[in-house]
Amino acid sequence: MQTPVKSLPRAVAWMFATIVSFLLMGIAGRQLSAEIGPAQVVAFRNIVCLAILAVLLTIQGWRLARTAKPWRHVLRNVIHFASQFGWFYAIAHIAIAEVFAIEFTTPIWTALLAVLFLGERLNPARIGAVVLGFAGVLVILRPGSAAIDAASLAALGAAFGYALTYAFTKNLVLTDRPITILLWMNAVQLPLGLAVTGADWVWPSAPLWPWVLVIGIVGLTSHYCLSRALAYGDATVVVPIDFARLPLAAVVAWLMYGETVTIYVFAGAAIIFAGVWLNLRRG
């Protein structure tokens, strides 16, 4: 496979498409949460993703479904399922912008986990990134000023869980193609979603069915667009662009749901961004 030539305009364009995908996922999750729970939201996303992947694999060949690390996929996706459950729970109960701000700690936890489990070197930049990330979370959650709600903790747990799955993914991409990883992700998580939902399964009303399709489609496009952005541009260029998601989410949520966010969310996100940027530039 030919490596794409680095191109800043293409990297920015693909990253903008990634941001749109994440925003649509948050909106779709909020819309669906009016009638169904987080586990069922994940299940619907898996069903739509599997249908799309089945078409792609029929064209490209089902040999791509084979993997030499099935149990590593299973463990990765049990963690990822729990993270998605927490993320969609948070989306349903607190401001979308606040969920995104807390989620931005994922690269920092990933850097720390890479030191602990992948043998990567701990340097001053990574230490500074973790400290800044923790400080940013404290600014957003402000413990002591008010009771920290379960949804905020769920968002923080989701960010840490996503970091764990990225550590697994870093190992899996050495042997498996992206489509293989995506197939196993959805195939493992669908029965988990169905099991958690159980007898509480609810068929959404007709106006919500378009959002079911949206959440499945963006579940794939978000991963694909991000990978294309990283192919055309370095992480030091691509990753900071993702922070534009926060003000965009704040505007969209204000227009659609009348949500407002405090200055502490933006201040905390700025501190987290400083940690991510430090790790990217000097880590």
Buried (B, 14 or more C-beta within 10 A) or exposed (E): EEEEEEEEEBBBBBBBBBBBBBBBBBBBBBBBBEEBBBBBBBBBBBBBBBEBBEEBBEEEEEEBBEBEBEEBBEBBBBBBBBBBBBBBBBBBBBBBBBBBBBBBBBBBBBBBBBBEEEEBEBBEBBBBBBBBBBBBBBBBBBEEEEEEEBBBBBBBBBBBBBBBBBBBBBBBEEEBBBBBBBBBBBBBBBEBBBEBBEEEEEEBEEEBEEBBEBBBBBBBBBBBBBEBBBBBBEEEBBBBBBBEBBBBBBEBBBEEEEBEBEEBBBBBBBBBBBBBBBBBEEB
